[in-house]
């Protein structure tokens, strides 16, 4: 085997490894969303995540990849490569398909616990067929109009995360808050049922992000990849630390769920500039991402009155904007802090504004069309009972063993019901603390 063939093989293995890691991130999203929501909706969360990667992959194969990377029409949209016709680099398609599904699955957490699953499937189709691919064409295809301005987004703070977050914000606003979230001017916290599951999801996502950013190098370059991985790791670490200390200052205690999300905020923040900033720059980006996340969650919940159960809009949207604009400050070649002036910052701002406008309009119009055919939201009764039963006919957890032996053999039926009711009430108090205002 020639040196050139060997190099191509090594690069292919590196990109495929990155694709595998990004695929595994969907397990992380599933665990974060399931853990940060109530147990009666866990099956629904899992079904949405596995359907997202499956449907998103097929839709992206049929047309999304062509719209994103096909020959350009005026720098706006791709026009060739449908069904991968004429596409030689199938490995690149596989890698990009994982990104497309990642963008779509951001919406899942923001609309959790009250969305009709058929409507959600339609949203996934909309995102992976048209909304995300057009943004990707503008920025990553090479001939897009935003690319021509000099816009930089190495691995997708804007292309993937901001696009998904804006779609999530529009969808969550149109679908409306969960029952009990806003009552008499009070914003109630609806606790998730398993912080350990959420923590597992965060660690899986953190691991997957090494493939997300590292694989975006598209080559196993020893002079390039280690810096990208180091920036990714340290930005996430700084995000955790900043969030932990900021919540201690803000609320008097280190908030568990917010600190876990702080890792994701740092990861989103560094995604745009993982190949363009120094290690010090990556740490600063992560340190800023933490407080932005905390205040972003609060602003979205209390000021915008948008119910986002997992904080997806703040994590992926606000920190997606921050990470993209940070290029204009910390880019070692053109950043403001490196003598590059404000030009790059201005270009980054234009790109962010364009993507927000595009996604807001297309998702808003798309959802308006979808709801003509399918209700966006389940009924009040179904939401109260839980989507696991009403949408899937099964519980995520079975508690029969918990109640075994709590009633006496000679008890009347009414006595058994009373005893079981008291036991269930105790369990409910143990696993679901009273809602508190944030």
Beta strands, then each sheet from edge to edge (+ up, - down):
strand 1: 72-73
strand 2: 77-78
strand 3: 182-183
strand 4: 186-187
sheet 1: 1+ 2-
sheet 2: 3+ 4-
end
